[in-house]
Amino acid sequence: MTEAQQKAASNKVLCTVSRISPLTPTVQQVILTPKAPVEFKAGQYLQIYLSDTDKRPFSIACAPGFSCDGQPALELQIGGAVTDAYASQALAHLTEHLNAGSEVLVQVGLGEAFWREESPRPIILLAGGTGFSYVHSIASAIANADIKRPVQLYWGLRHSQAGYAEAELAAWQAAHPEYQLHMVVQEPGADWQGRTGFVHQAVLDDHANLAGFDIYIAGPFAMVGVVRDAFLAQGAVREQMYADAFAWL
Ligand SMILES: Cc1cc2nc3c(=O)[nH]c(=O)nc-3n(C[C@H](O)[C@H](O)[C@H](O)COP(=O)(O)OP(=O)(O)OC[C@H]3O[C@@H](n4cnc5c(N)ncnc54)[C@H](O)[C@@H]3O)c2cc1C
């Protein structure tokens, strides 16, 4: 067991479900208020216990130190495809506890794909769909730390209407001279004038050699597998690529 795994094992906490509100018609922002202090790093995930045997991992969308209504809190962004039972069952569980005013059990501070703050390398943050939750945590931490290392955030969406967090995306860009945002839409409508296709292809098109970057990745499993192989073939260094989904592939 790594040191991080040992710490996470003791990091179980009951949380009040303080709020569930829509970010888009299919993605919900969930605010949990822990009953005891919790520790985590930007880019880690938590597991929600739906039962003793059914635990579901979700990225913690906020940076450490986040608070809501004056209370230390945890933010999640859950959803995506309407047919996604993985997310909708977790949301139903959280909604039930919100309505009952009861607490859910979560385990916080999981995963090894956390932000390496001390690294001097430029950063690529790559999100597919609700993988943005993971990227949101790291981008928030970078903004809080006021780090001016080059950051390129790529967010791939199936449709242009699937995006959210416009105010934060604009604020991160305005505050950081070497920060670039690339939105990439897979199935564009007539309203979309920007980049199109799979989001990782935009990274490959922009960077002939990925060796110099720290690369943080989250999204559907099918995407993460494709990205790992394509980026390694274009020079990315395996030890500088971070994605908790690698452990499931
Ligand atoms: C540790 C962990 C944490 C998780 N955290 C969350 C969370 O916080 N919130 C949540 O809702 N779910 C989470 N999940 C579940 C899972 O990651 C989501 O179900 C997934 O991200 C949903 O993606 P989507 O439907 O929004 O993406 P989609 O809309 O299916 O795709 C978005 C984009 O990804 C790219 N893409 C998709 N498929 C491919 C492909 N085959 N090849 C190349 N590119 C592709 C494209 O650019 C596409 O536009 C987590 C899972 C794990 C294991």
Ligand as a Chemical Component Dictionary entry (heavy atoms), coordinates in Angstrom:
data_LIG
# 
_chem_comp.id                   LIG 
_chem_comp.type                 NON-POLYMER 
_chem_comp.pdbx_formal_charge   0 
_chem_comp.three_letter_code    LIG 
# 
loop_
_chem_comp_atom.comp_id 
_chem_comp_atom.atom_id 
_chem_comp_atom.alt_atom_id 
_chem_comp_atom.type_symbol 
_chem_comp_atom.charge 
_chem_comp_atom.model_Cartn_x 
_chem_comp_atom.model_Cartn_y 
_chem_comp_atom.model_Cartn_z 
_chem_comp_atom.pdbx_ordinal 
LIG C1  C1  C 0 -11.597 7.997  -10.865 1  
LIG C2  C2  C 0 -12.867 8.340  -11.612 2  
LIG C3  C3  C 0 -13.440 9.600  -11.451 3  
LIG C4  C4  C 0 -14.626 9.922  -12.114 4  
LIG N1  N1  N 0 -15.172 11.147 -11.897 5  
LIG C5  C5  C 0 -16.327 11.473 -12.500 6  
LIG C6  C6  C 0 -16.945 12.745 -12.232 7  
LIG O1  O1  O 0 -16.428 13.563 -11.464 8  
LIG N2  N2  N 0 -18.137 13.011 -12.835 9  
LIG C7  C7  C 0 -18.744 12.101 -13.663 10 
LIG O2  O2  O 0 -19.836 12.399 -14.148 11 
LIG N3  N3  N 0 -18.177 10.909 -13.946 12 
LIG C8  C8  C 0 -16.990 10.566 -13.399 13 
LIG N4  N4  N 0 -16.408 9.354  -13.652 14 
LIG C9  C9  C 0 -17.020 8.432  -14.627 15 
LIG C10 C10 C 0 -16.512 8.621  -16.078 16 
LIG O3  O3  O 0 -15.261 9.205  -16.145 17 
LIG C11 C11 C 0 -17.523 9.429  -16.821 18 
LIG O4  O4  O 0 -18.591 8.529  -17.027 19 
LIG C12 C12 C 0 -17.046 9.978  -18.141 20 
LIG O5  O5  O 0 -16.064 10.981 -17.941 21 
LIG C13 C13 C 0 -18.258 10.546 -18.857 22 
LIG O6  O6  O 0 -17.867 11.222 -19.959 23 
LIG P1  P1  P 0 -18.962 11.980 -20.849 24 
LIG O7  O7  O 0 -20.152 11.115 -21.089 25 
LIG O8  O8  O 0 -19.197 13.324 -20.259 26 
LIG O9  O9  O 0 -18.091 12.158 -22.209 27 
LIG P2  P2  P 0 -18.565 12.057 -23.712 28 
LIG O10 O10 O 0 -19.613 13.092 -23.934 29 
LIG O11 O11 O 0 -18.869 10.640 -24.082 30 
LIG O12 O12 O 0 -17.226 12.459 -24.494 31 
LIG C14 C14 C 0 -16.615 13.723 -24.316 32 
LIG C15 C15 C 0 -15.430 13.825 -25.240 33 
LIG O13 O13 O 0 -14.449 12.820 -24.911 34 
LIG C16 C16 C 0 -13.775 12.422 -26.123 35 
LIG N5  N5  N 0 -14.024 11.002 -26.394 36 
LIG C17 C17 C 0 -15.112 10.263 -26.041 37 
LIG N6  N6  N 0 -14.979 9.007  -26.480 38 
LIG C18 C18 C 0 -13.798 8.946  -27.154 39 
LIG C19 C19 C 0 -13.093 7.914  -27.857 40 
LIG N7  N7  N 0 -13.587 6.678  -27.969 41 
LIG N8  N8  N 0 -11.899 8.223  -28.424 42 
LIG C20 C20 C 0 -11.375 9.461  -28.309 43 
LIG N9  N9  N 0 -12.000 10.471 -27.664 44 
LIG C21 C21 C 0 -13.187 10.219 -27.105 45 
LIG C22 C22 C 0 -14.342 13.254 -27.273 46 
LIG O14 O14 O 0 -13.537 14.384 -27.481 47 
LIG C23 C23 C 0 -15.727 13.615 -26.729 48 
LIG O15 O15 O 0 -16.280 14.769 -27.324 49 
LIG C24 C24 C 0 -15.237 8.984  -12.981 50 
LIG C25 C25 C 0 -14.641 7.734  -13.158 51 
LIG C26 C26 C 0 -13.486 7.403  -12.484 52 
LIG C27 C27 C 0 -12.876 6.053  -12.670 53 
# 
loop_
_chem_comp_bond.comp_id 
_chem_comp_bond.atom_id_1 
_chem_comp_bond.atom_id_2 
_chem_comp_bond.value_order 
_chem_comp_bond.pdbx_ordinal 
LIG C1  C2  SING 1  
LIG C2  C3  SING 2  
LIG C2  C26 DOUB 3  
LIG C3  C4  DOUB 4  
LIG C4  N1  SING 5  
LIG C4  C24 SING 6  
LIG N1  C5  DOUB 7  
LIG C5  C6  SING 8  
LIG C5  C8  SING 9  
LIG C6  O1  DOUB 10 
LIG C6  N2  SING 11 
LIG N2  C7  SING 12 
LIG C7  O2  DOUB 13 
LIG C7  N3  SING 14 
LIG N3  C8  DOUB 15 
LIG C8  N4  SING 16 
LIG N4  C9  SING 17 
LIG N4  C24 SING 18 
LIG C9  C10 SING 19 
LIG C10 O3  SING 20 
LIG C10 C11 SING 21 
LIG C11 O4  SING 22 
LIG C11 C12 SING 23 
LIG C12 O5  SING 24 
LIG C12 C13 SING 25 
LIG C13 O6  SING 26 
LIG O6  P1  SING 27 
LIG P1  O7  DOUB 28 
LIG P1  O8  SING 29 
LIG P1  O9  SING 30 
LIG O9  P2  SING 31 
LIG P2  O10 DOUB 32 
LIG P2  O11 SING 33 
LIG P2  O12 SING 34 
LIG O12 C14 SING 35 
LIG C14 C15 SING 36 
LIG C15 O13 SING 37 
LIG C15 C23 SING 38 
LIG O13 C16 SING 39 
LIG C16 N5  SING 40 
LIG C16 C22 SING 41 
LIG N5  C17 SING 42 
LIG N5  C21 SING 43 
LIG C17 N6  DOUB 44 
LIG N6  C18 SING 45 
LIG C18 C19 SING 46 
LIG C18 C21 DOUB 47 
LIG C19 N7  SING 48 
LIG C19 N8  DOUB 49 
LIG N8  C20 SING 50 
LIG C20 N9  DOUB 51 
LIG N9  C21 SING 52 
LIG C22 O14 SING 53 
LIG C22 C23 SING 54 
LIG C23 O15 SING 55 
LIG C24 C25 DOUB 56 
LIG C25 C26 SING 57 
LIG C26 C27 SING 58 
# 
